[in-house]
Amino acid sequence: MAAEAGIGVGLIALSASLAFGLSAIASAIAEKSIGTAAVGALAEKEELFGKGLILTVIPETLVIFGLVVAILIMGMAG
């Protein structure tokens, strides 16, 4: 059965992994920059902790979207 699947299933798996992996890398780069700025702002004004925390968490939604797209792509294999 595995030999009959052909290259199509492999390409679907590759595209799903790229959707998730690239969104995770982009989120890490964004979170690094935002986290650095949030820590700098927090050093000057401690009351900015809540805003810094929210802004640091926002890029994580990119990973969730990448995971959803990867799951939808893997659904095409069935």
N, CA, C and O atoms as a GROMACS GRO file, in nm:
protein
  312
    1MET      N    1   0.082  -0.119   0.000
    1MET     CA    2   0.000   0.000   0.000
    1MET      C    3   0.086   0.125   0.000
    1MET      O    4   0.052   0.224  -0.065
    2ALA      N    5   0.200   0.123   0.072
    2ALA     CA    6   0.285   0.241   0.081
    2ALA      C    7   0.348   0.273  -0.054
    2ALA      O    8   0.367   0.390  -0.087
    3ALA      N    9   0.380   0.171  -0.132
    3ALA     CA   10   0.441   0.195  -0.263
    3ALA      C   11   0.339   0.251  -0.361
    3ALA      O   12   0.376   0.321  -0.456
    4GLU      N   13   0.212   0.221  -0.339
    4GLU     CA   14   0.108   0.270  -0.428
    4GLU      C   15   0.071   0.416  -0.402
    4GLU      O   16   0.009   0.480  -0.487
    5ALA      N   17   0.110   0.468  -0.288
    5ALA     CA   18   0.072   0.605  -0.252
    5ALA      C   19   0.137   0.707  -0.344
    5ALA      O   20   0.077   0.810  -0.373
    6GLY      N   21   0.255   0.680  -0.388
    6GLY     CA   22   0.322   0.770  -0.480
    6GLY      C   23   0.382   0.891  -0.412
    6GLY      O   24   0.389   0.900  -0.290
    7ILE      N   25   0.426   0.984  -0.495
    7ILE     CA   26   0.495   1.102  -0.445
    7ILE      C   27   0.398   1.205  -0.390
    7ILE      O   28   0.439   1.295  -0.316
    8GLY      N   29   0.270   1.194  -0.424
    8GLY     CA   30   0.172   1.293  -0.381
    8GLY      C   31   0.160   1.303  -0.230
    8GLY      O   32   0.152   1.413  -0.175
    9VAL      N   33   0.159   1.189  -0.162
    9VAL     CA   34   0.147   1.189  -0.016
    9VAL      C   35   0.271   1.250   0.047
    9VAL      O   36   0.262   1.321   0.148
   10GLY      N   37   0.386   1.223  -0.010
   10GLY     CA   38   0.509   1.283   0.042
   10GLY      C   39   0.512   1.434   0.026
   10GLY      O   40   0.559   1.506   0.114
   11LEU      N   41   0.462   1.482  -0.087
   11LEU     CA   42   0.457   1.626  -0.108
   11LEU      C   43   0.356   1.693  -0.016
   11LEU      O   44   0.377   1.806   0.029
   12ILE      N   45   0.246   1.625   0.011
   12ILE     CA   46   0.147   1.680   0.106
   12ILE      C   47   0.208   1.687   0.245
   12ILE      O   48   0.189   1.787   0.315
   13ALA      N   49   0.281   1.584   0.286
   13ALA     CA   50   0.346   1.586   0.417
   13ALA      C   51   0.452   1.695   0.424
   13ALA      O   52   0.467   1.761   0.527
   14LEU      N   53   0.527   1.713   0.316
   14LEU     CA   54   0.629   1.818   0.312
   14LEU      C   55   0.566   1.956   0.322
   14LEU      O   56   0.616   2.042   0.395
   15SER      N   57   0.457   1.979   0.252
   15SER     CA   58   0.393   2.109   0.258
   15SER      C   59   0.331   2.135   0.395
   15SER      O   60   0.331   2.249   0.441
   16ALA      N   61   0.278   2.033   0.459
   16ALA     CA   62   0.225   2.050   0.594
   16ALA      C   63   0.335   2.083   0.694
   16ALA      O   64   0.318   2.168   0.780
   17SER      N   65   0.449   2.016   0.681
   17SER     CA   66   0.559   2.044   0.772
   17SER      C   67   0.617   2.184   0.748
   17SER      O   68   0.660   2.250   0.842
   18LEU      N   69   0.619   2.228   0.623
   18LEU     CA   70   0.667   2.364   0.594
   18LEU      C   71   0.570   2.468   0.650
   18LEU      O   72   0.614   2.571   0.701
   19ALA      N   73   0.441   2.443   0.640
   19ALA     CA   74   0.343   2.537   0.693
   19ALA      C   75   0.360   2.555   0.843
   19ALA      O   76   0.353   2.667   0.894
   20PHE      N   77   0.384   2.447   0.913
   20PHE     CA   78   0.400   2.456   1.058
   20PHE      C   79   0.538   2.508   1.096
   20PHE      O   80   0.550   2.594   1.183
   21GLY      N   81   0.641   2.457   1.032
   21GLY     CA   82   0.778   2.495   1.069
   21GLY      C   83   0.810   2.640   1.040
   21GLY      O   84   0.871   2.708   1.123
   22LEU      N   85   0.771   2.688   0.924
   22LEU     CA   86   0.801   2.827   0.890
   22LEU      C   87   0.721   2.925   0.975
   22LEU      O   88   0.770   3.033   1.008
   23SER      N   89   0.599   2.889   1.012
   23SER     CA   90   0.523   2.977   1.100
   23SER      C   91   0.584   2.979   1.240
   23SER      O   92   0.582   3.082   1.307
   24ALA      N   93   0.640   2.868   1.284
   24ALA     CA   94   0.706   2.864   1.415
   24ALA      C   95   0.833   2.948   1.414
   24ALA      O   96   0.862   3.018   1.511
   25ILE      N   97   0.910   2.941   1.306
   25ILE     CA   98   1.032   3.021   1.297
   25ILE      C   99   0.999   3.170   1.292
   25ILE      O  100   1.065   3.250   1.358
   26ALA      N  101   0.898   3.208   1.215
   26ALA     CA  102   0.858   3.348   1.207
   26ALA      C  103   0.809   3.398   1.343
   26ALA      O  104   0.838   3.512   1.381
   27SER      N  105   0.736   3.315   1.414
   27SER     CA  106   0.688   3.354   1.546
   27SER      C  107   0.804   3.371   1.644
   27SER      O  108   0.803   3.463   1.726
   28ALA      N  109   0.904   3.286   1.636
   28ALA     CA  110   1.019   3.297   1.725
   28ALA      C  111   1.096   3.426   1.699
   28ALA      O  112   1.140   3.492   1.793
   29ILE      N  113   1.113   3.462   1.573
   29ILE     CA  114   1.185   3.586   1.540
   29ILE      C  115   1.107   3.707   1.591
   29ILE      O  116   1.166   3.798   1.648
   30ALA      N  117   0.976   3.708   1.570
   30ALA     CA  118   0.894   3.820   1.616
   30ALA      C  119   0.892   3.828   1.768
   30ALA      O  120   0.899   3.936   1.825
   31GLU      N  121   0.882   3.713   1.833
   31GLU     CA  122   0.875   3.713   1.979
   31GLU      C  123   1.007   3.758   2.041
   31GLU      O  124   1.007   3.818   2.149
   32LYS      N  125   1.118   3.729   1.975
   32LYS     CA  126   1.248   3.773   2.025
   32LYS      C  127   1.256   3.925   2.027
   32LYS      O  128   1.300   3.984   2.125
   33SER      N  129   1.213   3.988   1.920
   33SER     CA  130   1.219   4.134   1.911
   33SER      C  131   1.121   4.199   2.009
   33SER      O  132   1.156   4.296   2.077
   34ILE      N  133   1.001   4.146   2.016
   34ILE     CA  134   0.901   4.203   2.106
   34ILE      C  135   0.941   4.181   2.252
   34ILE      O  136   0.923   4.270   2.335
   35GLY      N  137   0.995   4.066   2.281
   35GLY     CA  138   1.037   4.038   2.419
   35GLY      C  139   1.150   4.128   2.464
   35GLY      O  140   1.152   4.173   2.579
   36THR      N  141   1.244   4.156   2.375
   36THR     CA  142   1.354   4.246   2.408
   36THR      C  143   1.302   4.386   2.439
   36THR      O  144   1.343   4.449   2.536
   37ALA      N  145   1.210   4.435   2.355
   37ALA     CA  146   1.152   4.567   2.377
   37ALA      C  147   1.068   4.571   2.504
   37ALA      O  148   1.068   4.671   2.576
   38ALA      N  149   0.997   4.462   2.532
   38ALA     CA  150   0.912   4.458   2.652
   38ALA      C  151   0.996   4.460   2.779
   38ALA      O  152   0.960   4.526   2.877
   39VAL      N  153   1.108   4.389   2.779
   39VAL     CA  154   1.195   4.389   2.896
   39VAL      C  155   1.257   4.527   2.916
   39VAL      O  156   1.272   4.572   3.029
   40GLY      N  157   1.294   4.593   2.806
   40GLY     CA  158   1.348   4.728   2.817
   40GLY      C  159   1.246   4.826   2.872
   40GLY      O  160   1.278   4.911   2.955
   41ALA      N  161   1.122   4.815   2.826
   41ALA     CA  162   1.016   4.902   2.877
   41ALA      C  163   0.985   4.871   3.022
   41ALA      O  164   0.956   4.961   3.101
   42LEU      N  165   0.990   4.744   3.057
   42LEU     CA  166   0.962   4.704   3.195
   42LEU      C  167   1.069   4.755   3.290
   42LEU      O  168   1.039   4.783   3.406
   43ALA      N  169   1.192   4.767   3.244
   43ALA     CA  170   1.299   4.819   3.328
   43ALA      C  171   1.276   4.966   3.362
   43ALA      O  172   1.316   5.013   3.468
   44GLU      N  173   1.211   5.038   3.272
   44GLU     CA  174   1.186   5.180   3.296
   44GLU      C  175   1.054   5.203   3.371
   44GLU      O  176   1.049   5.286   3.462
   45LYS      N  177   0.948   5.131   3.333
   45LYS     CA  178   0.817   5.147   3.397
   45LYS      C  179   0.761   5.009   3.428
   45LYS      O  180   0.728   4.932   3.337
   46GLU      N  181   0.749   4.978   3.556
   46GLU     CA  182   0.700   4.845   3.594
   46GLU      C  183   0.552   4.826   3.563
   46GLU      O  184   0.506   4.712   3.552
   47GLU      N  185   0.476   4.933   3.548
   47GLU     CA  186   0.333   4.919   3.522
   47GLU      C  187   0.303   4.876   3.378
   47GLU      O  188   0.187   4.852   3.345
   48LEU      N  189   0.404   4.867   3.294
   48LEU     CA  190   0.386   4.821   3.156
   48LEU      C  191   0.395   4.669   3.142
   48LEU      O  192   0.400   4.617   3.030
   49PHE      N  193   0.397   4.598   3.255
   49PHE     CA  194   0.412   4.452   3.250
   49PHE      C  195   0.298   4.384   3.175
   49PHE      O  196   0.322   4.295   3.093
   50GLY      N  197   0.175   4.427   3.200
   50GLY     CA  198   0.059   4.364   3.135
   50GLY      C  199   0.061   4.382   2.985
   50GLY      O  200   0.037   4.287   2.910
   51LYS      N  201   0.091   4.504   2.939
   51LYS     CA  202   0.097   4.528   2.795
   51LYS      C  203   0.212   4.451   2.731
   51LYS      O  204   0.198   4.397   2.621
   52GLY      N  205   0.326   4.445   2.800
   52GLY     CA  206   0.439   4.370   2.747
   52GLY      C  207   0.410   4.222   2.737
   52GLY      O  208   0.451   4.156   2.641
   53LEU      N  209   0.339   4.168   2.835
   53LEU     CA  210   0.303   4.027   2.834
   53LEU      C  211   0.208   3.995   2.719
   53LEU      O  212   0.224   3.895   2.650
   54ILE      N  213   0.109   4.081   2.700
   54ILE     CA  214   0.013   4.058   2.591
   54ILE      C  215   0.082   4.067   2.455
   54ILE      O  216   0.058   3.984   2.368
   55LEU      N  217   0.167   4.166   2.438
   55LEU     CA  218   0.236   4.181   2.310
   55LEU      C  219   0.336   4.068   2.284
   55LEU      O  220   0.363   4.034   2.169
   56THR      N  221   0.388   4.009   2.390
   56THR     CA  222   0.480   3.897   2.373
   56THR      C  223   0.406   3.769   2.332
   56THR      O  224   0.462   3.686   2.262
   57VAL      N  225   0.282   3.754   2.375
   57VAL     CA  226   0.205   3.633   2.347
   57VAL      C  227   0.139   3.637   2.209
   57VAL      O  228   0.110   3.532   2.153
   58ILE      N  229   0.116   3.755   2.153
   58ILE     CA  230   0.046   3.767   2.025
   58ILE      C  231   0.111   3.686   1.911
   58ILE      O  232   0.037   3.623   1.835
   59PRO      N  233   0.244   3.684   1.895
   59PRO     CA  234   0.300   3.605   1.784
   59PRO      C  235   0.275   3.455   1.794
   59PRO      O  236   0.286   3.384   1.694
   60GLU      N  237   0.242   3.406   1.912
   60GLU     CA  238   0.214   3.263   1.926
   60GLU      C  239   0.090   3.221   1.848
   60GLU      O  240   0.075   3.104   1.816
   61THR      N  241   0.002   3.317   1.818
   61THR     CA  242  -0.115   3.282   1.738
   61THR      C  243  -0.075   3.240   1.597
   61THR      O  244  -0.147   3.164   1.532
   62LEU      N  245   0.039   3.289   1.550
   62LEU     CA  246   0.088   3.246   1.418
   62LEU      C  247   0.115   3.096   1.416
   62LEU      O  248   0.088   3.029   1.316
   63VAL      N  249   0.169   3.045   1.525
   63VAL     CA  250   0.197   2.900   1.531
   63VAL      C  251   0.066   2.821   1.532
   63VAL      O  252   0.057   2.715   1.471
   64ILE      N  253  -0.033   2.873   1.602
   64ILE     CA  254  -0.163   2.805   1.604
   64ILE      C  255  -0.224   2.802   1.464
   64ILE      O  256  -0.277   2.700   1.421
   65PHE      N  257  -0.215   2.916   1.392
   65PHE     CA  258  -0.266   2.919   1.256
   65PHE      C  259  -0.187   2.823   1.166
   65PHE      O  260  -0.246   2.755   1.082
   66GLY      N  261  -0.056   2.817   1.183
   66GLY     CA  262   0.026   2.723   1.106
   66GLY      C  263  -0.012   2.579   1.134
   66GLY      O  264  -0.014   2.496   1.042
   67LEU      N  265  -0.042   2.548   1.260
   67LEU     CA  266  -0.084   2.412   1.295
   67LEU      C  267  -0.219   2.378   1.232
   67LEU      O  268  -0.238   2.266   1.183
   68VAL      N  269  -0.312   2.472   1.232
   68VAL     CA  270  -0.443   2.448   1.171
   68VAL      C  271  -0.428   2.426   1.020
   68VAL      O  272  -0.492   2.336   0.965
   69VAL      N  273  -0.345   2.506   0.955
   69VAL     CA  274  -0.323   2.488   0.811
   69VAL      C  275  -0.256   2.354   0.784
   69VAL      O  276  -0.292   2.286   0.688
   70ALA      N  277  -0.161   2.314   0.867
   70ALA     CA  278  -0.095   2.185   0.849
   70ALA      C  279  -0.194   2.070   0.864
   70ALA      O  280  -0.188   1.972   0.790
   71ILE      N  281  -0.285   2.081   0.960
   71ILE     CA  282  -0.386   1.977   0.979
   71ILE      C  283  -0.480   1.971   0.858
   71ILE      O  284  -0.517   1.863   0.813
   72LEU      N  285  -0.517   2.088   0.807
   72LEU     CA  286  -0.604   2.091   0.688
   72LEU      C  287  -0.532   2.031   0.566
   72LEU      O  288  -0.593   1.961   0.486
   73ILE      N  289  -0.404   2.060   0.552
   73ILE     CA  290  -0.328   2.003   0.441
   73ILE      C  291  -0.318   1.851   0.454
   73ILE      O  292  -0.331   1.779   0.355
   74MET      N  293  -0.293   1.803   0.576
   74MET     CA  294  -0.284   1.658   0.596
   74MET      C  295  -0.418   1.590   0.571
   74MET      O  296  -0.422   1.471   0.537
   75GLY      N  297  -0.527   1.663   0.587
   75GLY     CA  298  -0.658   1.607   0.556
   75GLY      C  299  -0.676   1.581   0.409
   75GLY      O  300  -0.761   1.500   0.370
   76MET      N  301  -0.597   1.648   0.324
   76MET     CA  302  -0.604   1.624   0.181
   76MET      C  303  -0.545   1.489   0.143
   76MET      O  304  -0.575   1.437   0.036
   77ALA      N  305  -0.463   1.430   0.229
   77ALA     CA  306  -0.400   1.303   0.198
   77ALA      C  307  -0.498   1.186   0.207
   77ALA      O  308  -0.476   1.081   0.146
   78GLY      N  309  -0.603   1.204   0.280
   78GLY     CA  310  -0.697   1.093   0.304
   78GLY      C  311  -0.793   1.066   0.196
   78GLY      O  312  -0.875   0.974   0.209
   0.00000   0.00000   0.00000
